[in-house]
Amino acid sequence: MEIECTARKVGNSIGIILPKGFVIKEGIKPSQNLRIEIKKQIKVKDVFGLFPEWKTPTQKLKDEARKGW
């Protein structure tokens, strides 16, 4: 099952809170060992500027892509 949650600072650590409905549905108990897969969400604004060698303006790239349509 996959859920979204927000990491929060807890003392000197980072923790996550599992929603109550998810805990009940999965039958999770306190002190139970869990295996969690972490996937960080990438925001579009974080991608901008990653390729400074691309000097062609975005609008020009879009225009060239639309020529064949």
Secondary structure, DSSP 8 states (H G I E B T S, - for coil): ------EEEETTEEEE---HHHHHHHT--TT------------HHHHTTS-TT--S-HHHHHHHHHTT-
